[in-house]
Structures are given as structure tokens and as C-alpha cells.
Amino acid sequence: MTDPDWLTAGAPHVWRPYCQMKTARPPLPVVATRGSRLVLADGRELVDGLASWWTACHGYNHPHIAAALRDQIERMPHVMFGGLAHEPAYRLAERLAGMLPGELNHVFFAESGSVSVEIAMKMALQFHINRGARGRTKFLAFRGGYHGDTLATMTVCDPEEGMHSLFAGVMPAQVIADLPRDPDSEKALDALLARRGSEIAAILIEPLVQGAGGMLLHPPEVLRTLRRLADKHGVLLIFDEIFTGFGRTGTLFAMQAAGIEPDIVTLSKALTGGTLPLSAAVASGKVFEAFWSDDAGAALMHGPTYMANPLACAAANASLDLFEDGSWWANVARVSAALSEGLEPCRSGKGVVDVRTLGAIGVVEFDAPVAVGDLCARFAELGVWIRPMGKVVYLTPAFTTPDEDLALLTSAVRAVVGVA
């Protein structure tokens, strides 16, 4: 295939993500998207097994979202949010507060998931400061966790297995522990919080699935344990639902599987249905009240330039329309069944140590890191776009992916594993 001119001309100037550009294979040039498919410059179509890093939950080019974007861009693509207000953001905040369980009622908008986690961390720190407790400067996070690539979020990712070990010692070390999966690990975490709770502002976790850390699953009881321990030791609980939010695990939000809610939740990824960058840190009334004051110094002094971008908020409102019609639930169940059945034979493949499924997430885990570039090329030859990470080949397709495309995805994984 001859590369398009724009790729050849731009390649020397684009800094690509997550790869050593000197040795990495060239990227595949995409010229269009539709439904569950990517259209390449040479006319080939690949079934997207990742929904563009889990964002395009309704499939690409959904007509309802596209219509909302066209309408909004003609009226007001952007306006600053400092001192001004607009309907798409205020409607979206009201709707998110109504969809989220419990007292998660106060929405702070940003552009990216990593930034929303940093905002949640900043909220937690200042929550304690505003209440007169200045010693709580640390966060408790977990091995296997991933919360972003910005400086503060790097400190709460897994310090050894994650991507950021190169920066050890650059930023303040946080408290990293094992998940409380059983009575012994719960007891150990309780003891850790008893020793260091006075310096910890919040516990931070990805509920049910630690995503980029390896698609690691844990049961809802872990979340209930963390809620009990957070309350016992007077620390806040933050759920990072950037990956798990909006149906991916089988409930609208992963926290609903545990029947509890955090003090702050972060949202992004599927929020706009895979169209525009938008994120939110949503706080409970308890957290918000610590900032509600006659003292100007108690305010949260934060404001991303493109926060609450009207165009992105219009897309998010249209995406919520699609969630509210209820069809997503049956689609997630359908996708889950297809992934479970289609990937189960991989269990007998060479080097495979586990096959697991939760909601619209399917994972094949190996005993060693996989060759990402080589596997991406092999998958493309088979007509699918799948980008492994670490030790896992995983699928997170759009909920609307047709059965025949789901079958193509799972058959491609089986072929690469050698069990087709």
C-alpha cells in the first residue's frame, strides 16, 4: 500500500503515543469510520475491537449524536465557563447528577480523564484543608491500578508494573497497597490505615476493573470493604470510572454492582460517545459543602480553558439520550455473551494463563508481555483492529457491534492464539 501524502509529510513531525517511534511500525491511516468499523486509506475495513480506547460505545457516526453536534456548532461551539453559563453544560450536570447514585450531585467539568482525576485529588486535598486538617497530603491507591499519564496521576498508578516507573522519585510517593480481596488483606489494609490514616486524604480505585493495568477484575465486595474502611478512618473514597462508567461492565456505573457510592467519581471516555474530549469530577454534597463558604480562599481555584465546552456537552447530552432509551443494556449482554463464548477456547492456547469476561470486556492474558506491534499487524491482516497491552489481548467493542463483527473479532484472537 502506498501511504497517503498527508501521512508521509506529517510523519516526521508527529510525536506518537505509547511507542518507541524509531522502531515502531508505521500507524495505519484511517480515512473514515462507520458503525463498528475503521476505513483505511487503501479501502480496507477493520472491525474495531477497542471502540477507540473504549469511547465509541454507541458505535461511530451515530446519527443522533451527529445531529446534536451539527446543531450546536452552528449556534455556539465554545464559550469560556468562568463567569458565563450555557445550556448544554447545565443540562448535562443536572442529568449526570440524576443518573449517578446517592449524593453525587456536584459536577466539575474538564477535558481529559487524567485531568479529572487530578481535579478529584485536588478536591480531596482541599476538602481536608478547608476543614482544618492540613496533614492529609497522601493518597492510597492499589497495585495494578492506572489513573492517567499526567504528573500527579502517575503517582497513584502501580509504581512497579505500570508505565511510569522511570519517574520514580520525581514526584511525591503515595501509599500503594494490595486490594482487600480476602479477610487477611482487609485486615492488612485496615492496619495500614490505622497507622497512616491521618496523612491520607483519599482512597482511589478503578471499580471492578483495573483497566490499563492489565484488565484486572475484582468483586464488588472489594468496593464495599473500601467504603467501610474509608468511613472508619475518616478518608474520602474516589472511584475512577473513566473506563468502567457508562455501561462497560454491565451496569450503567460500576459502583452500582456494589450498591455503594464514593465521595467523588471521575468520568470521561464514553461520556460523549467517542466524539469529543470531555470529563467530569462529580462530588458528593459532603465534599461540596467543605468549599461552600463566605471565605473566598475556600473556593476550588481550578478552571481548564475548555472546561464544559458546549460542543462536547451537546455530544454528551445526546449520548445520555441513547443510554436513557435502555437498549444499551441488552446490547452489552449480547456482546458479553459473544466475547465469553468466542474467547473461551483461547484458554488452551500456548502461554495463556487466563480468559475472563465482564460486561463488554473480554480478556486473554498471557504469561509474558506480548509483541504489540507484531500482533497489531497480524490482527489487521485478519480484518480487525486490536491493540494489545502488557500481557493481555483484550476486546472492548462498541455495544452496537453486529454479531458478525463480534464473531470476526473473537475468531481473530483465537487465530493469533493458535486455537482457531
C-alpha atoms as one frame of an Amber mdcrd trajectory, in Angstrom:
protein
   0.000   0.000   0.000   1.257   3.489  -0.869   0.925   5.795   2.107  -1.233
   8.893   1.571   0.646  12.165   1.128  -0.576  13.590   4.428   0.896  10.638
   6.331   4.267  10.838   4.594   4.518  14.611   5.029   3.362  14.684   8.632
   5.142  11.614   9.994   8.458  13.377  10.781   6.586  15.903  12.913   4.029
  13.862  14.872   5.033  12.531  18.286   3.080   9.282  18.615   1.744   7.849
  21.892   2.921   4.724  23.712   5.619   3.601  21.305   9.306   3.877  20.534
   8.920   5.727  17.256  12.363   4.769  15.943  11.468   1.085  15.826   7.651
   1.045  15.780   5.684   0.049  12.720   4.010   2.953  10.877   0.458   3.696
  12.001  -2.470   2.602   9.865  -4.023   5.596   8.029  -7.752   5.862   8.797
  -9.905   7.993   6.484 -13.409   7.281   7.801 -15.389   5.473  10.474 -18.838
   3.934  10.462 -20.618   1.744  12.935 -18.062  -0.661  14.366 -15.566  -0.231
  11.535 -12.499   1.788  10.586 -11.982   2.559   6.881  -8.324   2.683   5.849
  -6.783   4.786   3.104  -6.423   1.737   0.849 -10.141   0.945   1.157  -9.848
  -1.921   3.640 -12.249  -2.009   6.578 -11.212  -3.194  10.033 -13.651  -4.133
  12.775 -12.636  -2.006  15.749 -12.311  -4.229  18.791 -11.422  -1.366  21.120
 -14.026   1.320  20.285 -11.157   3.820  20.163  -9.912   3.195  23.686 -13.431
   2.383  24.946 -15.008   5.700  23.943 -17.266   4.935  20.952 -19.755   2.913
  22.989 -22.680   3.577  20.603 -20.578   2.916  17.514 -19.045   5.506  15.217
 -21.023   8.272  13.491 -24.197   7.716  15.458 -26.827   9.875  13.710 -28.374
  11.207  16.933 -25.034  12.439  18.278 -24.017  13.782  14.864 -27.244  15.786
  14.612 -26.698  17.287  18.066 -23.179  18.322  17.102 -24.291  19.954  13.855
 -26.960  21.931  15.676 -24.618  23.048  18.442 -21.694  24.064  16.237 -23.932
  26.397  14.262 -25.067  28.164  17.429 -22.066  28.151  19.781 -19.035  25.844
  19.506 -17.334  27.262  22.603 -17.510  29.931  25.270 -15.451  30.324  28.427
 -17.046  28.904  31.561 -15.629  31.445  34.017 -18.488  33.816  34.828 -20.643
  32.566  31.936 -23.142  29.721  31.618 -24.674  27.780  28.756 -27.489  25.292
  28.452 -25.580  22.168  27.274 -23.357  22.124  30.390 -26.103  22.924  32.870
 -28.429  20.332  31.350 -25.625  17.776  31.366 -24.727  18.436  35.000 -28.351
  18.006  36.053 -28.677  14.772  34.093 -25.429  13.280  35.416 -26.482  14.070
  38.979 -29.774  12.316  38.290 -28.127   9.234  36.810 -25.445   8.773  39.448
 -26.469   7.082  42.689 -26.616   8.675  46.113 -25.426  12.207  46.754 -23.090
  12.598  43.776 -24.638  15.903  42.743 -21.873  18.438  42.033 -20.197  18.280
  38.624 -16.854  19.885  37.782 -16.073  19.627  34.057 -12.689  19.241  32.360
 -11.362  17.969  29.041  -9.475  14.733  29.717  -9.732  11.784  32.060  -6.317
  12.327  33.610  -7.198  15.935  34.396 -10.477  14.903  36.034  -8.536  12.556
  38.317  -6.136  15.369  39.210  -9.147  17.578  39.977 -10.609  14.851  42.195
  -7.272  14.582  44.010  -7.133  18.353  44.419 -10.720  18.354  45.749  -9.810
  15.686  48.290  -6.734  17.531  49.499  -8.574  20.835  49.841 -11.588  19.147
  51.458  -9.391  18.337  54.443  -7.574  21.686  54.352 -10.871  23.579  54.396
 -11.898  21.539  57.420  -8.680  22.376  59.245  -6.786  19.096  58.696  -3.613
  20.062  56.829  -1.674  16.858  57.412  -3.605  14.745  54.926  -1.347  15.034
  51.889  -1.166  11.441  50.622  -3.376   9.146  48.570  -3.911   5.431  48.991
  -4.013   3.601  45.645  -3.557   0.000  44.593  -1.171  -2.317  42.817  -2.395
  -2.934  39.292  -4.029   0.489  39.135  -3.794   3.105  36.398  -5.219   6.621
  36.612  -3.524   8.635  33.879  -0.268   9.962  32.488  -0.146  13.466  33.958
   2.303  14.079  36.793   0.020  13.678  39.792  -1.892  10.738  38.328   1.380
   8.930  37.641   1.982   8.837  41.381  -1.190   6.817  42.008  -0.537   4.257
  39.264   1.151   0.944  40.036   4.760   2.032  40.720   6.355  -1.214  39.523
   4.123  -2.884  36.926   2.815   0.335  35.379   4.232   2.544  32.637   5.720
   5.222  34.874   8.499   3.502  36.844  11.019   5.707  35.001   9.744   8.648
  37.057  10.132   7.050  40.477  11.372   9.676  42.917  10.432  12.619  40.719
   7.043  13.143  42.357   5.995  12.557  45.971   5.439   8.873  46.704   1.905
   7.812  47.527   0.727   4.883  49.623   0.303   1.818  47.387  -1.368  -1.298
  48.779  -2.889  -4.620  47.759  -6.616  -4.753  47.113  -8.566  -6.112  50.097
  -9.770  -9.305  48.415  -9.987 -11.529  51.498 -10.036 -11.248  55.320  -6.234
 -11.185  55.592  -5.721  -8.413  53.031  -8.643  -6.465  54.505  -7.047  -6.718
  57.929  -3.718  -5.551  56.497  -5.327  -2.550  54.818  -7.223  -1.679  57.990
  -3.943  -1.760  59.929  -2.241   0.396  57.272  -4.997   2.993  57.530  -4.798
   2.893  61.325  -1.086   3.700  61.104  -1.152   6.259  58.312  -4.766   7.384
  58.032  -4.001  10.806  59.488  -1.800  11.569  56.447  -4.123  10.124  53.784
  -6.658  12.348  52.035  -8.447   9.716  49.966  -8.523   6.165  48.679  -8.507
   5.962  44.875  -9.606   2.938  42.850 -10.959   1.846  39.471 -14.111  -0.044
  40.483 -14.453  -3.666  39.326 -11.779  -3.413  36.603  -8.251  -2.057  36.781
  -8.132  -1.212  33.094  -4.784  -0.204  31.609  -3.015  -2.067  34.419  -3.997
  -5.315  32.728  -7.807  -5.554  32.738  -7.672  -6.967  36.268 -11.056  -7.822
  37.790 -12.151  -7.708  41.413 -15.541  -8.467  43.000 -17.995  -5.819  44.253
 -17.234  -6.781  47.854 -13.839  -5.075  47.474 -15.639  -1.772  46.926 -17.904
  -2.308  49.934 -14.823  -3.029  52.042 -13.162   0.180  50.872 -16.287   2.184
  51.695 -16.308   0.752  55.238 -12.619   1.409  55.775 -12.779   4.926  54.328
 -15.594   5.811  56.719 -13.843   4.167  59.659 -10.615   6.106  59.153 -12.080
   9.420  58.008 -10.677   9.422  54.467 -12.532  10.142  51.236 -13.223   7.457
  48.629 -12.684   8.265  44.946 -13.871   5.984  42.141 -12.143   6.383  38.792
 -14.956   5.323  36.429 -13.308   6.742  33.323 -13.111   3.244  31.833 -15.929
   1.493  33.693 -18.594   4.199  33.525 -21.475   4.210  31.036 -22.323   0.555
  30.719 -18.978  -1.087  30.050 -19.178  -3.525  32.999 -22.885  -4.360  32.611
 -24.377  -1.711  34.912 -24.529   1.961  33.978 -21.802   2.666  36.535 -19.576
   0.001  38.065 -20.299   1.277  41.576 -23.914   0.125  41.181 -22.801  -3.518
  41.253 -21.626  -2.940  44.829 -24.606  -0.873  45.943 -22.421   1.893  47.351
 -21.164   5.254  46.139 -17.882   7.107  46.558 -17.352  10.672  47.718 -16.033
  11.657  44.280 -16.289   9.891  40.914 -14.399  10.719  37.729 -15.989  10.224
  34.296 -14.753  10.534  30.707 -14.159   8.126  27.778 -17.715   7.123  26.728
 -19.244  10.316  28.152 -19.514  11.883  24.675 -19.956   8.610  22.810 -16.456
   8.798  21.348 -16.803  12.167  19.618 -15.123  14.934  21.632 -12.923  15.202
  24.732 -14.861  15.817  27.946 -14.501  14.671  31.534 -16.000  15.366  34.920
 -15.192  15.024  38.595 -18.505  14.634  40.404 -18.531  15.233  44.155 -20.989
  14.384  46.898 -22.761  17.001  48.946 -20.413  16.305  51.848 -17.394  17.212
  49.744 -19.041  20.223  48.122 -20.124  21.684  51.456 -16.485  21.974  52.543
 -15.996  24.507  49.711 -19.281  26.415  50.208 -18.137  29.345  52.308 -18.061
  33.106  52.802 -14.276  32.753  52.642 -13.028  33.280  49.081  -9.937  31.259
  49.952 -12.054  28.140  50.453 -13.037  28.030  46.754 -11.616  25.421  44.383
  -9.269  27.521  42.265  -9.280  25.444  39.122 -10.631  26.074  35.634  -9.451
  24.311  32.455  -9.710  26.589  29.420 -12.068  24.287  27.534 -13.998  23.059
  30.558 -17.682  22.435  29.804 -17.075  23.019  26.093 -20.613  23.445  24.673
 -19.963  21.235  21.660 -18.672  18.379  23.827 -21.537  18.840  26.294 -24.050
  18.660  23.435 -22.484  15.374  22.343 -22.637  14.087  25.916 -26.306  15.013
  26.246 -27.039  13.150  23.014 -25.090  10.155  24.303 -27.125  10.191  27.522
 -30.292  10.198  25.397 -29.133   6.896  23.950 -28.427   5.465  27.378 -31.814
   6.575  28.638 -33.654   4.608  25.935 -32.396   1.444  27.651 -31.260  -0.528
  24.607 -27.622  -0.421  25.745 -28.268  -3.000  28.459 -29.404  -5.742  26.090
 -26.549  -4.891  23.723 -23.951  -5.167  26.485 -25.414  -8.537  27.491 -25.262
  -9.663  23.854 -21.664  -8.504  23.454 -20.706 -10.129  26.757 -22.134 -13.479
  25.696 -20.331 -13.312  22.335 -16.992 -12.456  23.959 -17.343 -15.163  26.586
 -18.197 -17.869  24.076 -15.764 -16.698  21.413 -12.723 -16.289  23.666 -13.176
 -19.316  25.941 -11.311 -21.683  23.547  -8.224 -19.480  23.974  -7.797 -20.957
  27.439  -5.967 -23.903  25.880  -3.633 -21.682  23.856   0.124 -21.648  24.368
   1.160 -19.235  27.108  -2.425 -18.338  28.043  -2.925 -18.108  31.815  -6.474
 -16.730  31.948  -9.533 -15.839  29.916 -12.075 -13.524  31.552 -15.132 -11.504
  30.634 -17.103  -8.790  32.407 -19.811  -6.871  30.599 -18.488  -5.717  27.228
 -14.884  -6.536  28.169 -13.097  -9.688  27.041  -9.529 -10.526  28.040  -6.956
 -13.169  27.151  -3.949 -12.978  29.466  -0.541 -14.468  28.704   2.349 -15.453
  30.945   4.632 -12.804  29.425   4.303  -9.443  27.656   3.140  -9.718  24.060
   4.711  -8.146  20.959   2.255  -5.291  20.490   3.356  -4.079  17.047   3.604
  -7.537  15.520   0.214  -8.563  16.885  -1.443  -5.349  15.672  -0.164  -6.090
  12.164  -1.366  -9.688  12.335  -4.799  -8.622  13.535  -5.053  -6.075  10.706
  -4.326  -8.853   8.217  -7.285 -10.700   9.714  -9.569  -7.676   9.250  -9.701
  -6.331  12.805  -8.146  -3.549  14.854  -6.944  -4.874  18.213  -4.074  -3.286
  20.113  -2.818  -5.466  22.983  -1.099  -4.083  26.059   1.295  -5.678  28.501
   0.369  -9.324  28.918  -3.169  -9.077  27.594  -5.051  -9.160  24.341  -8.390
  -7.561  25.101 -11.626  -6.571  23.404 -13.800  -3.601  24.378 -16.012  -3.194
  21.294 -18.857  -0.776  20.768 -22.075  -2.015  22.352 -23.759  -1.840  18.942
 -21.210  -4.075  17.199 -23.136  -6.561  14.992 -22.911 -10.265  15.790 -20.928
 -10.993  12.633 -18.312  -8.398  13.575 -18.087  -9.766  17.115 -17.505 -13.207
  15.611 -14.745 -11.784  13.412 -13.061 -10.199  16.449 -13.078 -13.345  18.561
 -12.039 -15.587  15.676  -9.068 -13.292  15.022  -7.983 -13.579  18.664  -8.324
 -17.364  18.512  -6.267 -17.443  15.309  -3.452 -15.433  16.863  -3.528 -17.576
  20.000  -3.413 -20.660  17.795  -6.667 -22.367  18.744  -8.838 -21.449  15.729
